[in-house]
Structure formats: C-alpha cells, structure tokens
Amino acid sequence: MQYKIALLRGDGIGPEIVDSAVRVLKAVGEKFGHEFLFTPYLIGGSAIDATGKPLPEETVAGCLASDSVLLGAVGGPKWDTLPGHLRPEKALLGIRAAMELFTNLRPAKLYPALKAECPLREDIVEKGFDIMIVRELTGGIYFGDRGYREGKYGEEAFDTECYSRMEIERIARVAFDCARKRRKKLTSIDKANVLETSRLWRKVVHEIAAEYPDVELQDMLVDNAAMQLVRNPSQFDVIVTSNMFGDILSDEASQITGSIGMLESASLGNTKRGLYEPIHGSAPDIAGQGKANPIATILSAAMMLLYSFDLADESAAIVKAVDKALEDGLRTADIARGGEALSTTQITDEIIARL
Ligand code: NAD
C-alpha cells in the first residue's frame, strides 16, 4: 500500500525528531511492504521567515491532500515578540481547525524501564499505569463567547463554556471505541455538581454508554480526578473529558510519567486523516545539538499507523522496538540521569535495529 504523509518539521528540534520518525517509518515500510511518500511543508517560525505567515496556504492544502500529517514542534525565542496573529503557535490552532480535528488522544504511560523518572511514591510506581486521555478539542470555554464589559465592580472579563449534544456524542463515541480496544474501562470527567454543561455531558455520555455494554463507565468530578491521577493512576484506562479539563489533566498526566520527550499524541476528526505530534515543544535550548529525544515523535508515527492507516502490527512493531531499546538501557540525555547518553541519530539507529 502507498500512503501520503505531509511532514511539518517546524522549528527548534522539530526537524531532527521528524527526520528520525521518517527513518523509522521507512524501515517499517521496507519490512512490511508499504510505501510511505513524504512531502515537507513549512509551519511556524520557519514559515514566517520564508513567507511572512506561520501557516502558509500551501501547507494547509498539502495537509488536506495527504493521508496523514506528522508534526514536529513550532516556536522559539526568535519569534516570541511578534504580534499574536503572527506567532508560530497560531499555526497549530489554524491547522487543527482546517483539518476539522475535534479529538485529542494523549497517552500517559509509565515505561517499566523508566520507573526512576516517575516523581510519584515507590508503591504507586510499582503498580505502573497506562492511561489514554481523550480530550474534546474544538468546543467548550476555549471557543465560547468572551469579552469585556462593565459589571457590578467596574471592568470585568468573561468566557463562556458551551457544549452541544452533537459535540459530546461524537467525542464519547471516540472514547468508548478507544476503551473497547484497550482494557474496556472509561472514566468520564466533569464538574456536574456545579456546571450545566457538565450535567449535559454526563447525561449524553450515559446515553451513548448503552451502545457499548462491554465497556464499564465511571463518572468522576474533575477535582477528584486531579487527585486520583497522582494518588492511584493505575485505576484509569481511558479518560474522556472536555477541552479545558483535558488540557489541564493531560499535562498533569504527562508529568507523572517523568519524561516529556517520550509522549506522543494524535488529533483526529471525522476522516482517517489525523495530525500526529509529540506533546513537547521545540526545545530551543538543545536545538541543533543532536541531543533531542526522538521517541515521542517516533511513537506519534506509530499512532498514525494505527489510527490513520489501520496498520496495527506495524504500529505495534515500532512500540516494541522502542520498549526493547529502553529495556536494553539505551537513553538520550533527557532520560540518562547522568549516565551514557546517545544522540538523536544513535537512538534512532538502535530503535530501527530492533524493529
Ligand atoms: P519545550 O517542551 O520545548 O521544552 C521544555 C524542556 O524540555 C526543555 O528543557 C527542553 O530541552 C526539554 N525537552 C522538550 N522536548 C524534548 C525532547 N524531545 N528531548 C529532550 N528534551 C526535551 O517547552 P518550552 O521550553 O516551554 O517551549 C519552547 C518553545 O516551544 C516555545 O516557543 C513554545 O511556545 C513552543 N511550544 C511548542 C509546542 C508545539 O509545537 N506543539 C508545544 C509547547 C511549546
């Protein structure tokens, strides 16, 4: 099979880590008999430098004409003082909107080989955890009515949380489908004791649950969830939640894994075409030094194989090769704890050798 992949390398370490993932994908293609065709497009600061815009039209058109998109990271000090509409980060919102992506999948998994990186208590670490957070990406308070007005105490600002039944139904189905492929447990997180949007969220999620009798559904209030993530993370399989709660909880979950260079993500919409990217930024402090950990991007490519191309065996082969490299003690500087550190290229070679 042939698959067209748009590459958005971006800025900082973006090009280094995307190139590593491309090498791994090429190796998987050779092993399993697929052809991946890569086309690079500009995004972020490098796009501003070349075209004056963080998200050129050719980039959007190229992504929409591809089967899937792999993104590195954008941004850096060079562009930090530009006005809001010209900031590299604007391109991320723009490309997600153009591709109509409404789901963000963020796994947070503790690698047995990296237990020492986990900041939690030893007895909690021993139990391990493997969580998939399903965050709604296009609704809620980040997109609701907002503004300034004169209030009881003078100038005030407001933001509005709004969710439609349709938006809740579609994200709930994604989450139930995801739980069905994993350990069949779904925790829906809301603030139904206070918020009307959460009460609709809870009602609709329970209606959809009737379509998935094989998946166990649990409700949890967001304040409790924030506690439970550090108290007993092994209780979670799949979590589904709104845009803002998901933003905060997925960052909390990433921190308990202890390794920002290891975490992949996927943004999905109604089609198979997704946007896959590491959760970390462009790490300008280590850019161009060959120190970046490419694993989050390599695992993002593995998610692409699974979710966009239905290549489950090929995806699993990448995950297994990464696991093996870690078990064999191979580390980049961010996870080496002062021990021997491999370069971006060296760890990529080792992962490819274990495919
Ligand atoms: P960052 O994630 O880039 O870096 C935080 C720290 O983690 C740094 O010390 C960095 O060296 C380290 N780090 C991150 N990824 C690593 C990797 N793969 N291997 C080894 N070490 C890694 O966050 P920041 O420093 O707050 O932001 C830097 C720039 O990235 C800013 O311009 C910010 O706006 C941008 N940013 C972009 C995205 C994105 O493109 N999705 C996300 C977050 C931040």
Boltz pocket constraint, residues with backbone or C-beta under 6 A from the ligand:
constraints:
  - pocket:
      binder: B
      contacts: [[A, 13], [A, 72], [A, 73], [A, 74], [A, 75], [A, 76], [A, 77], [A, 89], [A, 92], [A, 260], [A, 261], [A, 262], [A, 277], [A, 278], [A, 279], [A, 280], [A, 281], [A, 282], [A, 283], [A, 284], [A, 285], [A, 286], [A, 291], [A, 292], [A, 293], [A, 294], [A, 296], [A, 334]]
      max_distance: 6.0
